[in-house]
C-alpha cells in the first residue's frame, strides 16, 4: 500500500510513524525543508519539499499509483483542494482534515463534490471524547468497545492496599477483568499472573462495562460522585466551542473563559445558554470570582499545553471533582499520569486513530492509540476465513506483545483465558504494543492467512 501525506505537522508526523510501523510505503510532502530533514532522522519515509497543491509535483510523484492521500495542512480549503486534485489525477482514496465549524453542515456536499472519501476533524472528535467522559461517572477513562459493552480504563493504583504488593494472580474479586498492560516509570510492562504490582503503577484494565464501573469505586474511596451539572471550559477555541455546544444540548450549565475579546463576541453569538467570560483563565482570582469551586468539572482547552495542565491541576486543588486537559506534545505523555489529572486527551492521537481505522477498513471497528502512542487497542469483527477460529487461545502461541482482551460472542462479553475459543462473527478487542503492529496487521488482514494461520501451522509442525 502507498500513502501520501501532505502536511508534516504533528498529525502528519504521527500518522507517518504509525503507517511505517505497518510496512506501508509513505511519502510525506511539506514546503518546510527543515521539518522534513528532522523527520528523516527518525522516520523511514520519502520526503518531498513542495506544495501539495502543485499539480506538477503530484504528477511527478505519480499520484495515480497511490492508494491514499491524506491532506493535513493548516488550511481547510487547502486540504480540500489537494484532495480534489489528487482524486482527479487518479489517486484511489483521499482524506481531508477540515476543522472549521462553519463547514460542519456542509461536509456531505463537500465530500461528494470535491472527491473526498473521508473527513477528520480533530477538535470535534476531541470534544466528543471529553463529553463522553464528563457524562459518565468514571474518574478515569480510556475507551469503550463492542458498542459500549466492553470498557478499557486506566487506573493509578497509588497506595491501594488491595493491589500494591500483590501478584496479579492473587488479586481478590478480580475475576472477569484482564490487566492488559502496566505503565511503570514511563515504561510499558505486558504482565502475566506472576507480575507484582507496585505503588503508583498505572494498570490498564479491560472488562464488561458494568463490572468496570463497579471496579472504579475502589479507586474513588472518599470521593462524592455526582452527576455533572456545571462545567467550566478554559479556552474558547474550536474544542471549547464544540464541547460547549454539545454540553448545553445535554442541559448542562457551561461557562467559557476566553482571553480574546473578539472571540468572546463570536462565541456569545453562536452559543445559546452559555456564559462567556472575557478574561485571563490563568488568573485564579478570576476563576474564584466565577465560582470555580462550585463547578463539577473543569476543562483546559486552550492551544497551550502548559496552561491546560496547570489550570486543570489548580481546579483539582480547588475541589473540582473532574478535570480534563487537552495536550498535543507527545513528550508530555509520560508525566501526565503522575500529575493527578483524571483525563488528558491528545487530538493528534484521536485523529490518527480515526484515520488508521479508515485505512484498515473492512472488519476493523475501532482503533485507539494508548500509552502515549506506544500501544493500540483494536476492535475487529472476525471473518469466516480465519483458520484460528474454533481453536483454544492457549494453542495459538501469540507474541507476548499481543493480548486478546475480550471476546463478544452472540452479544455476551467473555474475558478470555487459555481455553477460550473465537468463532466467526465474534467481536474481539486486541491490545498490541507498537513494536508488534506489523504482527497485528498480519492478523487483521481479511484474506486467508495472517499471523494466526502462520502460528497455527508452526504449532502443528512442532507436534
N, C-alpha and C positions, 0 to 999 in steps of 0.2 A: 504493500500500500504506500502511496506517495501523498504527502500532505504539505501544502504551502501555508505558512503563517505570515501574514502581513501585519507588522507591528511588534516590536521587540520590547514592549513594556513588561510589567510584572506578569500579566496574564499570558502574553506570548511566550515568555521565558518558561513559566511553569508548565504550560501546555507542551512546549518543545521537550522539556525534561521528561514528562510523563510518556510522550509518544516514543521517544528514543528508547526508553526502557522496554517498550513493547516491540522493538525492532522494526519500527516504521521509519521510512525514509522521510526526513523533514528538511524543508527549505525555509529559512527564516529571512524575510525581506524587511529592511528598515533603511531609512535615509541617514541614520546616525552611525557612522563608521566606528566610533569609539565604543559604543554599546555592543555592536556586533563583535568587535575584537575581543571584548571582555567575555562575551558569551562563548566564543570559540575556545576559550581556555578551559572550560569545564563541561561543555555540551557538544556532542559529536553530531553537528548539523551543518548543512551547507548554508552559508550566509551570503546574502547579496545586498550590497549597498545601493539602494534605488528607491524610487517611489512606486507604491503599489498601484497607482492609477496610470502608470506609464504603459500604454498598450504595447509599445515596442519591447519593453522588458518582459512583459507577460508572454509575448510570442517567443522571445529569445529563450526564455526558460521552458518553452514548450508546455504551456499551461494545460493544453488538452491532454497531456499524459498524466495529469494529477487526478487523484480520486477525490480530493477535498481541498478547498481553500478556506482558511479562517481569517477573516478581516477583523483585527482588534486594535486599530489605530485609535488615536484620541477622539477623532470626529465621527459621529454617527453617519453624517452624509457621505464622508469619505469611505467608510466601511460599506455603505450601501452601493456606491458607485463601483468600488473594487469588485464586489461580489457579482454585480451585474455584468461588468466587463469580462470577468473570468468565466462566467457561465456562457456568455455569448461566444467566447473563444474556445469553448469545448471542455472546460473543467466539469467533472461529473456532479459534484455537490459543493455547496457553499454555505458557510456560517458567518453571520454578521453580529458584532456586538453593537447593540443600539440601546442607549441609556436614557434618552430624553423622555420624560413623562408625557410630553405633547404627542409623541408618536404611538403611545400605548394602544389607543383605539383604532389605529390605522395599520397595525402590524400585519394582519392578514392580507390587506391590499398591497402593502409594500413587498411582502414575500412573493405574492403572485406576479406583480408587475415587474419586479426587479430580478426575478430568478433566484431568490434566496430560499434555501431549503430549511434553515433553522436560524432562529434569532435568540441570542442570550442577552440578558440584562442583569449584570452583577448586583446593582443596587436593589433592584426589585426582588431578586431571589434572596438577597441578604435580609431584606425587610421581612419577607415571608418566613425565613428561618427564625428571626427574632420574635415575630408574632407567635409562631408555633410554640416557642419556649415559654413566652410570657403567659399564654393562655392555658398552660399546663401547670400542675402542682409539683413539678420537679425542680430541684435546686441545681441539677446537673443535666447536661444534655449532649447527646451525640447524634442520634438519628433513629428514625422509625423505618421499619421494613415490613414486607408482606402485608401491605395495606393497613399498617398500624398494629398488626397482631404481634410483631416482634420489635423489641426496642433494644438498642445498644447504648449504654450510658458509661461515662467515666466518673469514677469516684476517687477522691483523695482520702485514703483510709485514715490519715492523720495518726492519732494515738489510739484509735478504736481498738479496745481490747478483744473484741470479737474476731479481729483479723490479724493484728500485729503479732508477729512471732509464731504464727500458725502455718503449718503446711496446708496447701490448697486442699489436699485430700481429707484433711481433718476439720475443715470448716463445718460448723454445725448449722443446720437449717439452710443449707446451700444447694440442696438437690434441685434440679430444674434450672440452674444457672450455669453459665460457662464463662470463665475468665479467658478471654481471647488474647490479651496482652497486658503487660505491666510496664508502665513508664517509671523509670528509676534513675534519678540524677541525669536526666536528659537522654537516657538510652532506653531502647525497647527490648524487653525480655519476652520471649514466647514461652509461657510456663507449661509445666506438667504438674501432676499431682504431688510431686515431692519438692516443688518450689516453695521456699519460705517467704512469707510476706514481711516487709519491713516498714518501719514508720515512714509516713508521707509517701508511700507508694501510691501511684495512680493506677487503679485497676480498671480495665475495660471489660464490662460485663454484658453479656447478651442473654436474653431470656424472653418469656412471654411478657407482653406489655403490662398486664395486670400484676404479675409477680414482681417485675422490676419496680413498679410503683410502691409495692409493699417493702421491697428491699431498700428503697431510697429513704424510708423512715429511719432506718438505722443510722443514716448519715446526717440526720436533721434533729437529733435529740436537743430539746430545749428551744427549738425554733417554732414560733407560732405561724403555721402555714395558713394562708387565707387566699381567697380569690383576688385577682388583680383588678383594681378599680381605678387607680390613679397612677399615671406614668409620666415621668419627666424625660424628655429627649434633649440631649445636649448636641446641637448641630442641626441646622435646617436645610442641609443639602438634599441630594436625591434620596439617600437612605432614610433620612429623617422625614422627608415628605411622604414617601411610600408607607413607612411604618405608621406615621400619624394618621394617614388616611384609612389604613386597614384597621387600626385600633378603634378609631371613632365609629367605624361601621359596626364594630363589635360592642358598641355602647360603653367604651372605656374613656374616662376623662384624661385628656392629653395636654401637657404643657410643653412647648418647644422653646428652647433658649437659643437665640441666634444673634451673632455679633454684627452681621451685615444688615444695615437698615433697609436697603432696597429689597434684599431677600426676604426680610420680615414682612414687608408690604405685599410681596408676591405670595407668600405663604398664607397671610391673612385673607387674601382674595380667593385663593384656591381651596383652602381647607375650612370646612364648616365645623363649628363647635370645637375648635382648637384654640387654646390660649397661646398666643405667640408673644414672647418677651424679647425685646431688643436689649441685649446686654452681653457681657463677658461671662460665658459659662464656667470659666475657671475661677471666678470670684466667688468664694464660698459664702461670703456675706450676702451676695445677690441670691444665691441658691437658698440660703436660710430664709431670706425675706419671701421667697416664693414657696415656702413650706416644704423644703426638701424632706425633712424628717417625717412628713405625713404621706409621702409617696410610697406606693407598693413596689415600684420598680424604677430604675434609672438606666438610661441607655446612652452611652457615649458613641456618637455617630458622626463626629467631625472628620475632616480629612487628615487629622494629625493623630497618629497612634498614641504618642506620649500623653496628649491631653485626654484622650478617651480612657486610657488605662488609669491615669492618675485620678480623674474625677469619678470614675467608677469605684475606685478604692475609697475616695472621700465619701461617696454616697453610702458605701457599705459601713464605714465607721460612723456615719450619721444615723444608722439604724434602718436603712432601706434593705428590704429582705432579698430582692432580686436585682442583680446588676449585670449589665451586658456591655461589652466594649467591642467596637469594630477595630480591626487592625489589618495592616497589609504587609508589614515587614516580616519576612519569613524567619529572620534570626531572633525575633521576639518569642517565637512559639515555645521554646524550651523553658522559658522562665514564667510564662503566664500562669501555668498551673500552680505555681508557688505563691502567687500574689493574693489568692483568696477571692478572685472574681469568678463567679459561677460559670459564665459563658463569655468566650472571646471568639468572634467569628471573623473569618478572613474571606472577603468577597472573591478573591482570586481562587481559593480552593473550591468554593461553592460553584463558581463558573466553570472551572476546569472539570469538576465532577460532572456537571451538566453536559459539557462537550464530549467527555470520554464516554458517557452513556450513549450519546447520539452516534459516536464513531463506532462503538462496539455493536450497537444496534441489535436486531434480532431478538433473542431471548433475554438480553440484559435489561433488567427493570430499573435498577438504580446503581449509582456508584457514589461513594462518599470517601473523600480523601481525609485521612485522620492522622493524628500524631505528627502534626507539622509536615504532612505530605510523605512521611516515612512508611505509611501503611494505607491500606484500602479496605473498605467493606463493599463487596459487590453482591447484588441480589440477581439471580438468574432463574429462569424457568427451564427445567430440564427437558431436553428434547428426546425424541424416540430413538435416535440413532447413536446414543452414547453407550458404550459397552460396559460401563461400570455399574449401570442400573441393576438392581437385584443382588448386589454383592455387599457383604458387610464392610463397613468403613475400615475396620482393622486390617483387612486384606489388601487395601489399596496402596499402602506404603506411601502416604502423602509426604511431600517435603515438609520439614519442620516449620517453615515459614508460611504454610497454608493451613488454615483451620476452618473446617465447616462448623459454623456456629449454631445454625438452626436449620431444620427441615420443616416445611409446611406441607403436610400430606393430607389431601381431602379436607382442607380447612383447619386441620389440627396441627398445633405447633409442637414440634419434637426437638428437645435439646439433646443432640445425639451423643452416643457413646460408640465404642468399637463395634457393637453388634448392630447398630442402626443401619438401615438399608434405604437407598434412594431409588425412587420409582419415576418413570416418565411422567411429566406433568407436575412434579413437585416443584415448589419454590425452595431454593437453598440460598442461605446467606453465608458468604465466604469471607473470612479475614485473610489478608495477604500482606506480607512485608513488601516494600517497594522493590527490594532486590529479587523478589520472586515473581514479579509481574510478568516476565516472559513465560514462566510456567503457567501462571494464571491465564494468560492469553491463549495458550495452547488448550487449556481446559475449557474455555468458553466458546471455542470455535464450534460453529453449528454443524460442520461436516463431520463425517465419521473419523474417528481417531482422537487425537488430542492427548494430553498428558496422562489422563486416567487410562486410556487404552494402552499407551506405552508402558505405564507402570504395571498394569494388569498383565500384559503379555510377558513383561520381565519377571513378574512374580511367578507366573505359571512355569516359565522356563527354568526357574531355580528349584522347583519342587522335585 
